[in-house]
Amino acid sequence: MNLLFHTVFSVSTSPVISKKTVRTDNTLKYLGLGFISNIVIHGVMDLVPHDYPITTMIDVFVSFALFFLVIIFVKREFRIPVFFCFLGGALPDLVDKGLFRVLRMNNIKLFPWHWSNVINFFYKWYKHPWLFTIGNVLTIAVSLFLLWVNRKFIFKSMAKYISS
């Protein structure tokens, strides 16, 4: 799945984690939860049928641009939860498809959902091309739903340039 889908989803989970960090003294626990849960969600998203509608260069550029825009428009106290959620969602691709490629270690994949035998096992069941589009649309729909459910918290607490 394009990094952009993982970025959109991880950013949309950050209000859930941000709410928890505000209401607790154990911030590290929830930052870890945001990080780990987004790694796991990344794996689930990669196993759902999907295609790559965006080229790699545009994908990486738009993903990081979106992340930086979110960081700019979020109040300072919520930047760390947003960062941890984003890092969890992006890390598997940054390591397996970025770092290992740069190091010319293309055959090594740290995350199991990037292993060819795992991918091929799941993809042999997806015989209809429209399933790939549904996977992409479902990812965006769930992300928008998470943002909509958390809209009050986002606009009243997280947003930097909106007065409440």
OpenMM code with the backbone's topology and positions (N, CA, C; nanometers):
from openmm import Vec3, app, unit

residues = "MET ASN LEU LEU PHE HIS THR VAL PHE SER VAL SER THR SER PRO VAL ILE SER LYS LYS THR VAL ARG THR ASP ASN THR LEU LYS TYR LEU GLY LEU GLY PHE ILE SER ASN ILE VAL ILE HIS GLY VAL MET ASP LEU VAL PRO HIS ASP TYR PRO ILE THR THR MET ILE ASP VAL PHE VAL SER PHE ALA LEU PHE PHE LEU VAL ILE ILE PHE VAL LYS ARG GLU PHE ARG ILE PRO VAL PHE PHE CYS PHE LEU GLY GLY ALA LEU PRO ASP LEU VAL ASP LYS GLY LEU PHE ARG VAL LEU ARG MET ASN ASN ILE LYS LEU PHE PRO TRP HIS TRP SER ASN VAL ILE ASN PHE PHE TYR LYS TRP TYR LYS HIS PRO TRP LEU PHE THR ILE GLY ASN VAL LEU THR ILE ALA VAL SER LEU PHE LEU LEU TRP VAL ASN ARG LYS PHE ILE PHE LYS SER MET ALA LYS TYR ILE SER SER".split()
positions = [
    Vec3(0.0857, -0.1167, 0.0000),
    Vec3(0.0000, 0.0000, 0.0000),
    Vec3(0.0902, 0.1229, 0.0000),
    Vec3(0.0495, 0.2246, -0.0732),
    Vec3(0.1272, 0.3484, -0.0758),
    Vec3(0.1464, 0.4040, 0.0647),
    Vec3(0.2606, 0.4674, 0.0862),
    Vec3(0.2910, 0.5303, 0.2144),
    Vec3(0.1850, 0.6343, 0.2498),
    Vec3(0.1281, 0.6980, 0.1496),
    Vec3(0.0255, 0.7996, 0.1737),
    Vec3(-0.0941, 0.7421, 0.2504),
    Vec3(-0.1369, 0.6217, 0.2149),
    Vec3(-0.2485, 0.5585, 0.2860),
    Vec3(-0.2116, 0.5346, 0.4323),
    Vec3(-0.0897, 0.4873, 0.4561),
    Vec3(-0.0440, 0.4641, 0.5938),
    Vec3(-0.0324, 0.5963, 0.6699),
    Vec3(0.0109, 0.7009, 0.6017),
    Vec3(0.0233, 0.8326, 0.6648),
    Vec3(-0.1139, 0.8864, 0.7036),
    Vec3(-0.2076, 0.8817, 0.6104),
    Vec3(-0.3431, 0.9310, 0.6382),
    Vec3(-0.4036, 0.8537, 0.7556),
    Vec3(-0.3868, 0.7228, 0.7549),
    Vec3(-0.4452, 0.6430, 0.8624),
    Vec3(-0.3770, 0.6708, 0.9960),
    Vec3(-0.2449, 0.6772, 0.9967),
    Vec3(-0.1746, 0.6994, 1.1241),
    Vec3(-0.2041, 0.8380, 1.1806),
    Vec3(-0.2144, 0.9372, 1.0930),
    Vec3(-0.2500, 1.0721, 1.1395),
    Vec3(-0.3933, 1.0728, 1.1935),
    Vec3(-0.4810, 0.9942, 1.1331),
    Vec3(-0.6201, 0.9912, 1.1808),
    Vec3(-0.6340, 0.9157, 1.3131),
    Vec3(-0.5368, 0.8326, 1.3486),
    Vec3(-0.5405, 0.7661, 1.4797),
    Vec3(-0.4806, 0.8538, 1.5894),
    Vec3(-0.4069, 0.9558, 1.5522),
    Vec3(-0.3377, 1.0383, 1.6525),
    Vec3(-0.4316, 1.1131, 1.7484),
    Vec3(-0.5517, 1.1568, 1.7078),
    Vec3(-0.6402, 1.2187, 1.8080),
    Vec3(-0.6811, 1.1218, 1.9192),
    Vec3(-0.6976, 0.9948, 1.8853),
    Vec3(-0.7337, 0.8947, 1.9856),
    Vec3(-0.6224, 0.8857, 2.0901),
    Vec3(-0.4981, 0.8790, 2.0441),
    Vec3(-0.3830, 0.8699, 2.1345),
    Vec3(-0.3633, 1.0027, 2.2077),
    Vec3(-0.3812, 1.1131, 2.1376),
    Vec3(-0.3633, 1.2450, 2.1997),
    Vec3(-0.4595, 1.2657, 2.3158),
    Vec3(-0.5847, 1.2211, 2.2993),
    Vec3(-0.6830, 1.2313, 2.4080),
    Vec3(-0.6318, 1.1605, 2.5325),
    Vec3(-0.5748, 1.0427, 2.5114),
    Vec3(-0.5265, 0.9626, 2.6243),
    Vec3(-0.4070, 1.0287, 2.6920),
    Vec3(-0.3169, 1.0884, 2.6133),
    Vec3(-0.1973, 1.1490, 2.6736),
    Vec3(-0.2325, 1.2710, 2.7571),
    Vec3(-0.3406, 1.3403, 2.7205),
    Vec3(-0.3835, 1.4581, 2.7962),
    Vec3(-0.4421, 1.4171, 2.9313),
    Vec3(-0.5091, 1.3033, 2.9337),
    Vec3(-0.5842, 1.2617, 3.0530),
    Vec3(-0.5071, 1.1693, 3.1472),
    Vec3(-0.3783, 1.1510, 3.1269),
    Vec3(-0.3044, 1.0564, 3.2099),
    Vec3(-0.1670, 1.1104, 3.2482),
    Vec3(-0.1121, 1.0525, 3.3529),
    Vec3(0.0259, 1.0834, 3.3897),
    Vec3(0.1223, 0.9881, 3.3202),
    Vec3(0.0691, 0.8789, 3.2664),
    Vec3(0.1511, 0.7772, 3.2014),
    Vec3(0.1526, 0.7983, 3.0502),
    Vec3(0.2059, 0.9103, 3.0076),
    Vec3(0.2077, 0.9474, 2.8658),
    Vec3(0.2837, 0.8461, 2.7818),
    Vec3(0.3956, 0.7971, 2.8329),
    Vec3(0.4799, 0.7047, 2.7575),
    Vec3(0.4038, 0.5784, 2.7177),
    Vec3(0.3167, 0.5320, 2.8045),
    Vec3(0.2355, 0.4132, 2.7759),
    Vec3(0.1511, 0.4356, 2.6501),
    Vec3(0.0874, 0.5506, 2.6403),
    Vec3(-0.0001, 0.5777, 2.5262),
    Vec3(0.0780, 0.6125, 2.3997),
    Vec3(0.1941, 0.6743, 2.4150),
    Vec3(0.2793, 0.6977, 2.2983),
    Vec3(0.3251, 0.5640, 2.2404),
    Vec3(0.3637, 0.4725, 2.3285),
    Vec3(0.4020, 0.3380, 2.2844),
    Vec3(0.2863, 0.2653, 2.2194),
    Vec3(0.1677, 0.2810, 2.2769),
    Vec3(0.0477, 0.2196, 2.2200),
    Vec3(0.0200, 0.2750, 2.0803),
    Vec3(0.0317, 0.4067, 2.0637),
    Vec3(0.0115, 0.4672, 1.9321),
    Vec3(0.1127, 0.4179, 1.8305),
    Vec3(0.2374, 0.4056, 1.8726),
    Vec3(0.3451, 0.3587, 1.7853),
    Vec3(0.3230, 0.2125, 1.7453),
    Vec3(0.3072, 0.1249, 1.8438),
    Vec3(0.2928, -0.0188, 1.8183),
    Vec3(0.1638, -0.0491, 1.7424),
    Vec3(0.0535, 0.0141, 1.7818),
    Vec3(-0.0734, -0.0146, 1.7134),
    Vec3(-0.0676, 0.0270, 1.5669),
    Vec3(0.0028, 0.1344, 1.5359),
    Vec3(0.0138, 0.1751, 1.3958),
    Vec3(0.1064, 0.0839, 1.3167),
    Vec3(0.2049, 0.0235, 1.3813),
    Vec3(0.2862, -0.0785, 1.3128),
    Vec3(0.1979, -0.1982, 1.2783),
    Vec3(0.1187, -0.2435, 1.3753),
    Vec3(0.0300, -0.3583, 1.3531),
    Vec3(-0.0741, -0.3258, 1.2458),
    Vec3(-0.1334, -0.2074, 1.2543),
    Vec3(-0.2327, -0.1663, 1.1544),
    Vec3(-0.1688, -0.1590, 1.0157),
    Vec3(-0.0432, -0.1166, 1.0091),
    Vec3(0.0286, -0.1137, 0.8818),
    Vec3(0.0300, -0.2543, 0.8210),
    Vec3(0.0602, -0.3533, 0.9040),
    Vec3(0.0625, -0.4909, 0.8553),
    Vec3(-0.0727, -0.5372, 0.8056),
    Vec3(-0.1770, -0.5064, 0.8801),
    Vec3(-0.3127, -0.5438, 0.8384),
    Vec3(-0.3467, -0.4758, 0.7061),
    Vec3(-0.3139, -0.3473, 0.6961),
    Vec3(-0.3441, -0.2731, 0.5731),
    Vec3(-0.2688, -0.3312, 0.4537),
    Vec3(-0.1460, -0.3769, 0.4760),
    Vec3(-0.0692, -0.4347, 0.3661),
    Vec3(-0.1240, -0.5699, 0.3215),
    Vec3(-0.1960, -0.6391, 0.4086),
    Vec3(-0.2522, -0.7689, 0.3720),
    Vec3(-0.3912, -0.7576, 0.3106),
    Vec3(-0.4544, -0.6420, 0.3255),
    Vec3(-0.5822, -0.6158, 0.2588),
    Vec3(-0.5504, -0.5897, 0.1114),
    Vec3(-0.6336, -0.6382, 0.0199),
    Vec3(-0.6032, -0.6156, -0.1217),
    Vec3(-0.5954, -0.4664, -0.1537),
    Vec3(-0.4902, -0.4295, -0.2235),
    Vec3(-0.4699, -0.2886, -0.2590),
    Vec3(-0.3786, -0.2809, -0.3803),
    Vec3(-0.3753, -0.1642, -0.4403),
    Vec3(-0.2805, -0.1403, -0.5481),
    Vec3(-0.2029, -0.0140, -0.5145),
    Vec3(-0.1221, 0.0299, -0.6076),
    Vec3(-0.0377, 0.1472, -0.5853),
    Vec3(-0.0734, 0.2550, -0.6875),
    Vec3(-0.1766, 0.3360, -0.6572),
    Vec3(-0.2218, 0.4353, -0.7551),
    Vec3(-0.1277, 0.5546, -0.7708),
    Vec3(-0.0275, 0.5671, -0.6837),
    Vec3(0.0626, 0.6829, -0.6864),
    Vec3(0.2057, 0.6339, -0.7043),
    Vec3(0.2841, 0.7033, -0.7862),
    Vec3(0.4245, 0.6658, -0.8042),
    Vec3(0.5026, 0.6891, -0.6750),
    Vec3(0.6133, 0.6191, -0.6602),
    Vec3(0.6903, 0.6228, -0.5355),
    Vec3(0.7359, 0.7626, -0.4976),
    Vec3(0.7917, 0.8371, -0.5909),
    Vec3(0.8437, 0.9706, -0.5583),
    Vec3(0.7315, 1.0642, -0.5121),
    Vec3(0.6210, 1.0641, -0.5840),
    Vec3(0.5073, 1.1486, -0.5460),
    Vec3(0.4512, 1.1010, -0.4121),
    Vec3(0.4430, 0.9705, -0.3945),
    Vec3(0.3914, 0.9119, -0.2708),
    Vec3(0.4716, 0.9588, -0.1496),
    Vec3(0.6025, 0.9464, -0.1553),
    Vec3(0.6881, 0.9854, -0.0427),
    Vec3(0.6789, 1.1356, -0.0187),
    Vec3(0.6825, 1.2141, -0.1259),
    Vec3(0.6755, 1.3598, -0.1121),
    Vec3(0.5433, 1.4033, -0.0481),
    Vec3(0.4324, 1.3540, -0.0999),
    Vec3(0.3004, 1.3934, -0.0486),
    Vec3(0.2819, 1.3441, 0.0957),
    Vec3(0.3301, 1.2242, 0.1255),
    Vec3(0.3183, 1.1708, 0.2617),
    Vec3(0.3906, 1.2582, 0.3626),
    Vec3(0.5151, 1.2933, 0.3324),
    Vec3(0.5902, 1.3764, 0.4262),
    Vec3(0.5364, 1.5195, 0.4296),
    Vec3(0.4869, 1.5689, 0.3168),
    Vec3(0.4254, 1.7021, 0.3157),
    Vec3(0.3013, 1.7030, 0.4054),
    Vec3(0.2193, 1.6000, 0.3944),
    Vec3(0.1004, 1.5891, 0.4794),
    Vec3(0.1398, 1.5825, 0.6266),
    Vec3(0.2391, 1.5002, 0.6579),
    Vec3(0.2848, 1.4884, 0.7965),
    Vec3(0.3329, 1.6236, 0.8495),
    Vec3(0.4144, 1.6949, 0.7716),
    Vec3(0.4661, 1.8242, 0.8174),
    Vec3(0.3548, 1.9281, 0.8312),
    Vec3(0.2567, 1.9251, 0.7419),
    Vec3(0.1424, 2.0163, 0.7551),
    Vec3(0.0651, 1.9890, 0.8840),
    Vec3(0.0444, 1.8622, 0.9130),
    Vec3(-0.0261, 1.8275, 1.0367),
    Vec3(0.0538, 1.8763, 1.1570),
    Vec3(0.1842, 1.8554, 1.1554),
    Vec3(0.2698, 1.9001, 1.2663),
    Vec3(0.2617, 2.0522, 1.2823),
    Vec3(0.2583, 2.1240, 1.1711),
    Vec3(0.2508, 2.2707, 1.1756),
    Vec3(0.1176, 2.3167, 1.2353),
    Vec3(0.0077, 2.2497, 1.1991),
    Vec3(-0.1253, 2.2949, 1.2402),
    Vec3(-0.1761, 2.2327, 1.3703),
    Vec3(-0.0916, 2.1560, 1.4367),
    Vec3(-0.1293, 2.0951, 1.5644),
    Vec3(-0.0582, 2.1691, 1.6766),
    Vec3(-0.1279, 2.1884, 1.7862),
    Vec3(-0.0668, 2.2545, 1.9017),
    Vec3(0.0553, 2.1755, 1.9485),
    Vec3(0.1501, 2.2475, 2.0031),
    Vec3(0.2785, 2.1899, 2.0436),
    Vec3(0.2634, 2.0640, 2.1304),
    Vec3(0.1721, 2.0652, 2.2244),
    Vec3(0.1595, 1.9519, 2.3170),
    Vec3(0.1082, 1.8241, 2.2505),
    Vec3(0.0571, 1.8353, 2.1265),
    Vec3(0.0075, 1.7172, 2.0561),
    Vec3(0.1010, 1.6713, 1.9446),
    Vec3(0.2113, 1.7380, 1.9255),
    Vec3(0.3042, 1.7000, 1.8183),
    Vec3(0.3688, 1.5645, 1.8436),
    Vec3(0.4022, 1.5362, 1.9675),
    Vec3(0.4681, 1.4086, 1.9975),
    Vec3(0.3739, 1.2902, 1.9727),
    Vec3(0.2480, 1.2933, 2.0191),
    Vec3(0.1582, 1.1820, 1.9846),
    Vec3(0.1382, 1.1664, 1.8332),
    Vec3(0.1258, 1.2773, 1.7613),
    Vec3(0.1116, 1.2702, 1.6152),
    Vec3(0.2366, 1.2065, 1.5552),
    Vec3(0.3537, 1.2474, 1.6028),
    Vec3(0.4800, 1.1926, 1.5520),
    Vec3(0.4888, 1.0423, 1.5776),
    Vec3(0.4562, 0.9975, 1.6992),
    Vec3(0.4662, 0.8552, 1.7310),
    Vec3(0.3692, 0.7723, 1.6476),
    Vec3(0.2486, 0.8220, 1.6273),
    Vec3(0.1516, 0.7508, 1.5432),
    Vec3(0.2009, 0.7443, 1.3994),
    Vec3(0.2492, 0.8571, 1.3473),
    Vec3(0.3016, 0.8594, 1.2107),
    Vec3(0.4200, 0.7650, 1.1970),
    Vec3(0.5126, 0.7702, 1.2917),
    Vec3(0.6314, 0.6855, 1.2840),
    Vec3(0.5934, 0.5377, 1.2846),
    Vec3(0.4979, 0.4993, 1.3683),
    Vec3(0.4525, 0.3605, 1.3689),
    Vec3(0.3912, 0.3194, 1.2363),
    Vec3(0.3145, 0.4086, 1.1759),
    Vec3(0.2517, 0.3777, 1.0477),
    Vec3(0.3485, 0.3755, 0.9312),
    Vec3(0.4539, 0.4547, 0.9384),
    Vec3(0.5484, 0.4663, 0.8268),
    Vec3(0.6712, 0.3769, 0.8417),
    Vec3(0.7073, 0.3418, 0.9646),
    Vec3(0.8326, 0.2702, 0.9905),
    Vec3(0.8514, 0.1426, 0.9086),
    Vec3(0.7515, 0.0545, 0.8979),
    Vec3(0.7745, -0.0675, 0.8200),
    Vec3(0.8189, -0.0403, 0.6760),
    Vec3(0.7590, 0.0581, 0.6108),
    Vec3(0.8006, 0.0909, 0.4739),
    Vec3(0.9341, 0.1641, 0.4720),
    Vec3(0.9561, 0.2515, 0.5701),
    Vec3(1.0831, 0.3240, 0.5748),
    Vec3(1.2004, 0.2286, 0.5929),
    Vec3(1.1814, 0.1227, 0.6707),
    Vec3(1.2887, 0.0252, 0.6935),
    Vec3(1.2996, -0.0718, 0.5766),
    Vec3(1.1906, -0.1441, 0.5468),
    Vec3(1.1963, -0.2511, 0.4468),
    Vec3(1.2083, -0.2009, 0.3036),
    Vec3(1.1425, -0.0925, 0.2722),
    Vec3(1.1426, -0.0438, 0.1340),
    Vec3(1.2317, 0.0774, 0.1140),
    Vec3(1.2802, 0.1357, 0.2225),
    Vec3(1.3677, 0.2524, 0.2137),
    Vec3(1.5096, 0.2188, 0.2523),
    Vec3(1.5326, 0.2003, 0.3819),
    Vec3(1.6673, 0.1768, 0.4342),
    Vec3(1.7334, 0.0548, 0.3714),
    Vec3(1.6647, -0.0585, 0.3702),
    Vec3(1.7251, -0.1800, 0.3155),
    Vec3(1.7522, -0.1678, 0.1659),
    Vec3(1.6706, -0.0926, 0.0948),
    Vec3(1.6952, -0.0704, -0.0481),
    Vec3(1.8185, 0.0163, -0.0695),
    Vec3(1.8307, 0.1211, 0.0111),
    Vec3(1.9471, 0.2098, 0.0021),
    Vec3(2.0746, 0.1318, 0.0328),
    Vec3(2.0667, 0.0411, 0.1290),
    Vec3(2.1822, -0.0408, 0.1663),
    Vec3(2.2013, -0.1598, 0.0722),
    Vec3(2.1200, -0.1667, -0.0322),
    Vec3(2.1229, -0.2738, -0.1323),
    Vec3(2.1015, -0.4121, -0.0696),
    Vec3(2.0142, -0.4150, 0.0278),
    Vec3(1.9771, -0.5396, 0.0951),
    Vec3(1.8305, -0.5688, 0.0625),
    Vec3(1.7998, -0.5743, -0.0673),
    Vec3(1.6613, -0.5860, -0.1135),
    Vec3(1.5916, -0.7138, -0.0683),
    Vec3(1.6669, -0.8190, -0.0415),
    Vec3(1.6052, -0.9462, -0.0036),
    Vec3(1.5686, -0.9530, 0.1440),
    Vec3(1.6149, -0.8577, 0.2228),
    Vec3(1.5868, -0.8588, 0.3660),
    Vec3(1.4637, -0.7738, 0.3951),
    Vec3(1.3700, -0.8331, 0.4647),
    Vec3(1.2493, -0.7617, 0.5088),
    Vec3(1.2306, -0.7921, 0.6571),
    Vec3(1.2298, -0.6897, 0.7387),
    Vec3(1.2140, -0.7048, 0.8830),
    Vec3(1.0695, -0.7373, 0.9212),
    Vec3(0.9765, -0.6786, 0.8507),
    Vec3(0.8349, -0.6940, 0.8848),
    Vec3(0.7724, -0.8051, 0.8007),
    Vec3(0.7093, -0.9050, 0.8652),
    Vec3(0.6631, -1.0256, 0.7957),
    Vec3(0.5647, -1.0009, 0.6821),
    Vec3(0.4838, -0.8967, 0.6907),
    Vec3(0.3862, -0.8727, 0.5846),
    Vec3(0.4525, -0.8241, 0.4560),
    Vec3(0.5822, -0.7960, 0.4588),
    Vec3(0.6555, -0.7613, 0.3374),
    Vec3(0.7272, -0.8826, 0.2772),
    Vec3(0.7251, -0.9962, 0.3461),
    Vec3(0.7889, -1.1170, 0.2941),
    Vec3(0.7081, -1.1679, 0.1753),
    Vec3(0.7759, -1.2083, 0.0693),
    Vec3(0.7061, -1.2491, -0.0531),
    Vec3(0.6140, -1.3684, -0.0293),
    Vec3(0.6545, -1.4654, 0.0533),
    Vec3(0.5667, -1.5813, 0.0759),
    Vec3(0.4382, -1.5420, 0.1491),
    Vec3(0.4439, -1.4438, 0.2374),
    Vec3(0.3239, -1.3969, 0.3078),
    Vec3(0.2337, -1.3212, 0.2106),
    Vec3(0.2922, -1.2301, 0.1341),
    Vec3(0.2150, -1.1526, 0.0362),
    Vec3(0.1489, -1.2458, -0.0646),
    Vec3(0.2261, -1.3405, -0.1192),
    Vec3(0.1720, -1.4314, -0.2201),
    Vec3(0.0619, -1.5202, -0.1632),
    Vec3(0.0734, -1.5594, -0.0368),
    Vec3(-0.0307, -1.6405, 0.0261),
    Vec3(-0.1633, -1.5650, 0.0283),
    Vec3(-0.1598, -1.4387, 0.0660),
    Vec3(-0.2830, -1.3606, 0.0748),
    Vec3(-0.3340, -1.3189, -0.0629),
    Vec3(-0.2448, -1.2828, -0.1514),
    Vec3(-0.2881, -1.2281, -0.2794),
    Vec3(-0.3430, -1.3331, -0.3743),
    Vec3(-0.3137, -1.4594, -0.3504),
    Vec3(-0.3691, -1.5617, -0.4400),
    Vec3(-0.5213, -1.5717, -0.4265),
    Vec3(-0.5756, -1.5204, -0.3158),
    Vec3(-0.7200, -1.5242, -0.2946),
    Vec3(-0.7916, -1.4074, -0.3627),
    Vec3(-0.7175, -1.3068, -0.4019),
    Vec3(-0.7791, -1.1861, -0.4583),
    Vec3(-0.7755, -1.1940, -0.6106),
    Vec3(-0.8802, -1.2498, -0.6678),
    Vec3(-0.8823, -1.2723, -0.8122),
    Vec3(-0.9494, -1.1593, -0.8902),
    Vec3(-1.0205, -1.0711, -0.8219),
    Vec3(-1.0932, -0.9650, -0.8900),
    Vec3(-1.0233, -0.8309, -0.8683),
    Vec3(-0.9926, -0.7602, -0.9767),
    Vec3(-0.9213, -0.6318, -0.9647),
    Vec3(-0.9970, -0.5270, -0.8831),
    Vec3(-1.1289, -0.5307, -0.8818),
    Vec3(-1.2054, -0.4305, -0.8076),
    Vec3(-1.1824, -0.4414, -0.6575),
    Vec3(-1.1366, -0.5579, -0.6088),
    Vec3(-1.1052, -0.5723, -0.4665),
    Vec3(-0.9932, -0.4771, -0.4239),
    Vec3(-0.9005, -0.4507, -0.5157),
    Vec3(-0.7885, -0.3620, -0.4839),
    Vec3(-0.8375, -0.2190, -0.4614),
    Vec3(-0.9308, -0.1754, -0.5447),
    Vec3(-0.9881, -0.0415, -0.5280),
    Vec3(-1.0671, -0.0333, -0.3978),
    Vec3(-1.1400, -0.1392, -0.3658),
    Vec3(-1.2162, -0.1407, -0.2408),
    Vec3(-1.1226, -0.1283, -0.1209),
    Vec3(-1.0080, -0.1952, -0.1252),
    Vec3(-0.9101, -0.1843, -0.0166),
    Vec3(-0.8628, -0.0417, 0.0029),
    Vec3(-0.8340, 0.0269, -0.1073),
    Vec3(-0.7901, 0.1671, -0.0994),
    Vec3(-0.9007, 0.2571, -0.0442),
    Vec3(-1.0215, 0.2402, -0.0964),
    Vec3(-1.1348, 0.3226, -0.0535),
    Vec3(-1.1673, 0.2963, 0.0935),
    Vec3(-1.1613, 0.1710, 0.1342),
    Vec3(-1.1889, 0.1350, 0.2733),
    Vec3(-1.0901, 0.2022, 0.3690),
    Vec3(-0.9645, 0.2078, 0.3303),
    Vec3(-0.8625, 0.2733, 0.4134),
    Vec3(-0.8951, 0.4205, 0.4334),
    Vec3(-0.9285, 0.4888, 0.3255),
    Vec3(-0.9622, 0.6315, 0.3348),
    Vec3(-1.0917, 0.6503, 0.4145),
    Vec3(-1.1898, 0.5633, 0.3925),
    Vec3(-1.3179, 0.5754, 0.4638),
    Vec3(-1.2998, 0.5584, 0.6148),
    Vec3(-1.2215, 0.4605, 0.6562),
    Vec3(-1.1980, 0.4397, 0.7998),
    Vec3(-1.1220, 0.5585, 0.8579),
    Vec3(-1.0253, 0.6113, 0.7834),
    Vec3(-0.9499, 0.7292, 0.8292),
    Vec3(-1.0420, 0.8489, 0.8477),
    Vec3(-1.1274, 0.8736, 0.7503),
    Vec3(-1.2219, 0.9855, 0.7605),
    Vec3(-1.3197, 0.9645, 0.8759),
    Vec3(-1.3617, 0.8410, 0.8974),
    Vec3(-1.4506, 0.8105, 1.0097),
    Vec3(-1.3826, 0.8420, 1.1431),
    Vec3(-1.2571, 0.8014, 1.1583),
    Vec3(-1.1835, 0.8307, 1.2820),
    Vec3(-1.1724, 0.9811, 1.3051),
    Vec3(-1.1445, 1.0548, 1.1979),
    Vec3(-1.1350, 1.2007, 1.2108),
    Vec3(-1.2710, 1.2609, 1.2468),
    Vec3(-1.3771, 1.2111, 1.1841),
    Vec3(-1.5108, 1.2632, 1.2110),
    Vec3(-1.5524, 1.2364, 1.3556),
    Vec3(-1.5264, 1.1150, 1.4045),
    Vec3(-1.5616, 1.0792, 1.5422),
    Vec3(-1.4870, 1.1683, 1.6416),
    Vec3(-1.3652, 1.2055, 1.6084),
    Vec3(-1.2819, 1.2858, 1.6990),
    Vec3(-1.2814, 1.4341, 1.6647),
    Vec3(-1.3737, 1.4782, 1.5812),
    Vec3(-1.3720, 1.6159, 1.5307),
    Vec3(-1.3788, 1.7204, 1.6417),
    Vec3(-1.4584, 1.6975, 1.7454),
    Vec3(-1.4683, 1.7964, 1.8540),
    Vec3(-1.3344, 1.8131, 1.9240),
    Vec3(-1.2706, 1.7014, 1.9545),
    Vec3(-1.1400, 1.7085, 2.0198),
    Vec3(-1.0370, 1.7742, 1.9282),
    Vec3(-1.0412, 1.7406, 1.8007),
    Vec3(-0.9455, 1.7977, 1.7049),
    Vec3(-0.9609, 1.9490, 1.6998),
    Vec3(-1.0840, 1.9980, 1.6832),
    Vec3(-1.1043, 2.1423, 1.6664),
    Vec3(-1.0963, 2.2204, 1.7970),
    Vec3(-1.1363, 2.1594, 1.9075),
    Vec3(-1.1318, 2.2317, 2.0351),
    Vec3(-0.9962, 2.2237, 2.1028),
    Vec3(-0.9256, 2.1138, 2.0849),
    Vec3(-0.8020, 2.0941, 2.1598),
    Vec3(-0.6761, 2.0886, 2.0745),
    Vec3(-0.6812, 2.0168, 1.9627),
    Vec3(-0.5585, 1.9914, 1.8872),
    Vec3(-0.5219, 2.1011, 1.7883),
    Vec3(-0.6210, 2.1575, 1.7218),
    Vec3(-0.5939, 2.2524, 1.6136),
    Vec3(-0.5309, 2.3807, 1.6671),
    Vec3(-0.4236, 2.4212, 1.6039),
    Vec3(-0.3451, 2.5357, 1.6506),
    Vec3(-0.4083, 2.6693, 1.6141),
    Vec3(-0.4620, 2.6807, 1.4961),
    Vec3(-0.5066, 2.8104, 1.4457),
    Vec3(-0.6575, 2.8287, 1.4480),
    Vec3(-0.7265, 2.7461, 1.5259),
    Vec3(-0.8714, 2.7596, 1.5379),
    Vec3(-0.9010, 2.7985, 1.6814),
    Vec3(-0.9653, 2.9122, 1.6991),
    Vec3(-0.9978, 2.9547, 1.8359),
    Vec3(-1.1286, 2.8902, 1.8788),
    Vec3(-1.1307, 2.8427, 2.0025),
    Vec3(-1.2526, 2.7757, 2.0504),
    Vec3(-1.3302, 2.8626, 2.1455),
] * unit.nanometer
topology = app.Topology()
chain = topology.addChain("A")
for resn in residues:
    res = topology.addResidue(resn, chain)
    for name in ("N", "CA", "C"):
        topology.addAtom(name, app.Element.getBySymbol(name[0]), res)
